[in-house]
Amino acid sequence: MQNGDGAANSPRRVVVTGLGAVTPLGLTANDFWRNLLAGVSGIGPMTLCDPTDYPCRIAGQADDFDPADYIPGREARRMARFSQLAVAAALQAVADARLDITREDPYRVGVLLGNGNGGFPTLEENCRILATRGGMRMSPFFFPMVLPNMAAANVSQYVGAHGYNSTTTTACAASNNAIGEALQAIRHGVADVMLTGGTEAGISQLGLAGFAVMRALSTRNDEPQRASRPFDAHRDGFVPAEGAGVLVLEELKRAKARGATILCEIAGFGATSDAGHLVQPQETGASAARAMADALENAGLTVADVDYINAHGTSTPLNDAVETVAIKRLFQGEAYRVPVSSTKSMIGHSLGASGALEAVACVKTILEQQIHPTVNYEWPDPDCDLDYVPNQARAAAVDVALSNAFGFGGQNACLVFRRYDA
């Protein structure tokens, strides 16, 4: 979808009316946010797979999540974990929005989720069965479990949304692409309500090995809560994580007509491609900066309007330095004024779900006028010299928040949230 229609020129403003989240820091959006503000780390020993033979043995896991709280047991067993997490977050978001879809035209309610890997653990399990017992012993639910679009399919089934349904699979940018395209779907009249965000549950030996051989992961196994340290000079890689976040987006007039509580406005979306290296960000930061610029233009705003940036901030040496370059490239002298923090410092990198969880954090930032910290920021890096809100939450006037997500393939997606003004 094109992102040239600025919000100022669009008759259909879009607002956020509900939030849901299942994370390593809490199983609801409120618990997640409370722990973010407290600077709590949700990273610990990896237990969802055996990491013994790998250099990284820590992860951000939603350890207390029980799918039975949301999904009957037999149905839950026919879903991969990434779908279970998505359904839970979506049901929370619908409840938070007080949205009764049975009273709506269900064909005007859509679902658009981001996901990077689909059912990696289920894929790995069935590959083992294929190799040891033969293909005819694989699960008959193999495809309905592993395909990346099945999270959105399951969410639509559980909430009764019959409208526009899609999945973005742009790696670590997937959730931001999903939320941005859901915004456009409402703006352009394709839907009136969208459940959007992302989900990921890829912690498995298959995923662990893939990132380990790339040397992308932290090896700070003896102090897991200090391992994810975005922008810190001693960062050594990201910490794998899982989770799901879902937002309810609605066209403003219909949200007001039904008496919805409006949390904030989603105002802009920008997306670009590095068109270069498949796994390393563009060192000049030009394409990432352009994505941020396009998102602000789409919102009818400028860099002077931005009060906070939720960074992609992965804790990898190259990503954090390049993101800093990109911010300075766009913001110029304003770059040192704007506080920047990384949610991943406390939950690790949940890949395709990360943008959705960071979107939840941005909405809460605007609602509560509090910025969560970047924890484990101890050793300044001369290449990362912005205000990263180190280690302590900060009260601040935040009317406009920019959220960055950059994925493998050089895919960049940025969102703009702003305080709702009637």
C-alpha positions, 0 to 999 in steps of 0.5 A: 500500500502506498504511504503518501496520503498524509493524515492531514489529507485523509478524512479517516483518522485512525485511533487505538482503542485496545491493547493486548500483550503476552511477553517475558515481562508479563502476560497482559499489557498492563503487567508488561508496562509496569515491569518496563517502567521498573526496569525489570528484565524478563531474560533468563535460562532458555528452557523451551529447547535444549541449548546445551550445544550452543553459545547462547543459552538464555532467552526472553520467554513467556514462561507462565503463559498457559494457552488453556486460559484462552483456548480449549485444550484440544484446539490449543494442541492443534495450534503452534505456540505463535498462534496461541500467543496471538489469540491470547493477545487478541482476545485481551485487546478486544476485551480492553477495547470493549469491542463486541464484534457480534454487534458489528458488521464482521466483514468490516473487521479485519486482522493483519499480523506480523510474523517472522518464522511461523511455527519453527518449533513445530517444524523442527519437531516434525522434521525429526519425526520425518527423519526417525519415524517416517513422514506418515507419522507426522502430524496431520495438522503440520501445515495448519500449525506452521504456516506464518498466516495461521496466527491471523487465521486463528485470531479471525476465527476466535474473535469472529472477524470476517473482513480483510485478513493478511500476514506480513513476514518482513522479518523483524520489521513484520509487526510495524509493517502489519500495523502500518498496513492496517492503518492504511486499510482503515484510511482507504476504507477497506475496513473500519476496525483492524486487529493488528500487531505481531507474534513470534514463538521461534525458540528452538534448536533450529532457530538457535543454531541459525543465529548462532552460526551467524554470531548474532547472539549474546553469549553472556549466559552467566548474567542473563538479565544483563545480557541485552544491553542496547547502545552499550559499548560492551554489547555482544549480540541480541537475546532471542525472545518470544511474545505477541502484541495486538492493538485494536485500531478503529476509524475515529468517528465509529470509535466515538460513536460507540463510546470507545475509550481512545488511547491515542491516535496512530498517525503515520507509517513509512517503509523503505528497503536498503536494497543491499546486504541481506542481514547487515543494515546499511551503514549510512543509515539512509534508508532507515532515516528515509523510513522515519521521514516518510512516517512523519510526512505521512502523519503531517509532522516534522522532526521538531514534533517528535518527543520520543523514539522507541528504538529497534535497539537490538544490542548488536554492535552494528545495528545500534551504531547504524540506528544512531547514525540514521537518527542523527542523519534525519534529526540533525541537531534535534537528535540530541534533544529526543530521548530514545529507549530500547524495549529489547533491553528488558525482553530481548528480541522477539523478531517478528513480534518486537514491533507490536510489543514496542507499539504497546509501549509507545501507546502506554508512554503517551498515556502515562507520560513516562518513558521506560529506560534502556537498562544495562547501559553502563559503558558509553560507546562513542558511536552511540552518543544519544540520550538512551534514557539509561537505567531509570524511567523518566517522566516526560511530556510525550505527545508524539512517539516514533517507533522503529523496526528494521528487519533482515532483507534490509526492510525498514518500517516506522510508525508514528503515534500521537496523543489524541486531540478531539 
